[in-house]
Amino acid sequence: MFTCLNQPCGAQWKLEEVVIKNEGQGELFRCPLCGARNRVIRSEKANGKVTYKQVRPKL
């Protein structure tokens, strides 16, 4: 589950509901509701399965 980190939005999305792509600053997804950019890290398992983990900004 991914959460939009735009404070007024905060919507939650499943992987199937977002599009993950590289816009030149690393991989991210844009919130389908507000359009905010949210960073993710891509990992590939030994069996070839790709997973994504959301990156939360350091406070």
trRosetta pair geometry for C-beta under 8 A, 3 or more apart (Angstrom, degrees):
i j d omega theta_ij theta_ji phi_ij phi_ji
1 12 5.5 1 179 -174 110 110
1 13 7.2 147 -161 74 62 36
1 14 6.3 -42 -106 -95 64 56
2 12 7.0 155 82 -157 45 58
2 13 4.9 -25 65 66 97 90
2 14 7.6 149 19 -111 85 7
2 15 7.1 107 -15 -77 111 55
2 18 6.1 -27 50 -6 148 153
2 29 6.5 29 157 56 167 144
2 38 6.6 128 176 113 119 148
2 40 7.5 -46 -112 -84 129 120
2 54 5.2 140 -127 -66 85 131
3 10 6.4 -13 -177 -161 101 57
3 11 7.4 172 -152 88 56 36
3 12 5.1 -26 -99 -100 73 75
3 13 7.7 169 -84 20 27 73
3 38 7.9 -178 87 -142 45 154
3 54 7.0 132 35 134 71 175
4 9 4.4 -47 106 108 138 124
4 10 5.9 -125 70 -83 90 8
4 11 4.8 37 9 47 124 76
4 12 7.7 -123 4 -69 76 32
4 13 7.4 71 -40 -7 86 110
4 31 4.0 42 -108 -101 125 136
4 33 6.8 -94 -37 48 160 112
4 34 6.4 109 -177 36 155 115
4 36 5.6 103 -166 59 105 123
4 38 6.1 -126 -127 -54 51 138
5 36 6.9 -142 62 131 67 137
5 38 5.4 136 11 -113 102 102
5 56 6.9 163 -102 -128 135 69
5 57 6.9 124 173 1 153 103
6 9 4.2 44 81 21 106 117
6 10 7.3 -117 77 -38 63 49
6 31 6.4 -92 11 -2 123 155
6 34 5.4 -116 69 90 157 148
6 36 3.6 -164 -45 -51 125 164
7 10 7.0 9 -167 -50 27 96
8 34 7.6 135 84 -106 94 158
9 31 6.0 58 147 163 160 165
9 33 5.9 149 -153 92 119 122
9 34 4.3 -104 -86 -7 141 145
9 36 6.3 -157 20 4 150 133
11 31 6.1 118 54 -161 116 117
11 32 7.8 -98 105 57 148 79
11 33 4.7 104 -7 11 160 148
11 34 7.4 163 7 -3 121 100
13 17 4.4 -134 -166 84 97 122
13 18 5.0 88 133 -42 143 109
13 29 7.7 -140 83 127 145 146
13 31 7.3 -175 -22 -134 139 67
13 32 6.7 125 -102 13 141 108
14 17 4.9 91 56 2 74 107
14 18 7.8 -175 85 0 40 88
15 18 6.6 -77 -151 42 32 95
15 20 8.0 -27 -155 -25 82 122
15 52 6.6 141 -119 45 114 117
17 32 6.5 -91 156 -6 93 144
18 29 4.1 31 165 -168 131 143
18 30 7.6 170 -156 57 98 47
18 31 7.8 -43 -113 -111 114 33
18 32 6.6 -134 -100 -32 69 102
19 29 6.3 147 72 -136 43 88
19 30 7.2 -8 61 37 92 87
20 27 5.8 28 174 -179 101 107
20 28 7.1 -174 -146 96 70 19
20 29 4.9 -51 -91 -72 67 95
20 40 5.9 -56 -132 51 123 146
20 42 7.7 138 149 -79 141 105
20 52 6.0 -134 -96 -95 164 160
21 27 6.9 -157 120 -139 13 73
21 28 7.3 -33 67 61 53 62
21 29 7.8 99 17 -98 63 53
22 25 7.9 -179 -168 49 70 40
22 26 6.5 -92 -132 167 88 14
22 27 5.1 -50 -80 -84 77 61
22 28 7.6 102 -111 16 37 73
23 28 6.3 -48 15 45 108 114
23 37 7.3 -94 37 -124 146 133
25 28 7.2 11 81 -16 94 130
26 39 6.1 25 100 -138 123 106
27 39 7.2 97 87 -158 58 65
27 40 5.3 -64 113 71 102 87
27 41 7.3 129 62 -108 116 21
27 42 5.5 63 25 -28 165 109
27 52 7.5 -121 129 -128 136 115
28 37 5.0 20 155 -172 149 93
28 38 5.9 152 -164 74 92 40
28 39 5.0 -52 -98 -99 95 44
28 40 6.1 148 -112 12 36 82
29 37 7.8 155 81 -151 31 52
29 38 5.5 -23 63 63 78 97
29 40 6.2 43 -9 -17 94 128
30 35 5.5 -12 180 -154 112 48
30 36 6.9 158 -154 74 64 30
30 37 5.8 -34 -97 -93 72 58
30 38 7.5 153 -102 16 22 80
31 34 4.9 9 93 49 131 78
31 35 6.1 -51 64 3 83 12
31 36 4.7 25 10 45 122 81
31 38 6.5 81 -50 -14 86 118
38 54 6.4 -21 156 -143 113 107
38 55 8.0 164 168 53 69 74
39 54 7.3 112 88 -162 57 60
39 55 4.1 -39 102 54 108 119
40 52 4.5 10 171 -176 133 111
40 53 6.4 149 -161 72 79 35
40 54 5.4 -47 -102 -100 79 47
40 55 6.2 -171 -100 -3 20 88
41 52 6.9 152 73 -155 43 60
41 53 5.0 -18 55 59 96 91
41 55 5.8 97 -28 -57 94 105
42 50 6.3 -19 -165 -167 99 104
42 51 7.6 147 -157 80 50 43
42 52 5.7 -27 -99 -99 59 78
43 50 7.2 151 81 -157 45 54
43 51 5.0 -19 64 64 97 91
43 52 7.5 174 20 -85 76 29
43 53 6.9 32 -5 -5 116 106
44 48 6.8 -21 -174 -147 101 31
44 49 7.3 159 -155 81 58 38
44 50 5.3 -26 -100 -100 76 71
44 51 7.8 171 -87 21 28 69
45 48 6.8 -33 74 36 80 21
45 49 4.5 5 36 56 122 88
45 50 7.7 -140 10 -71 80 25
45 51 6.9 62 -33 -6 100 108
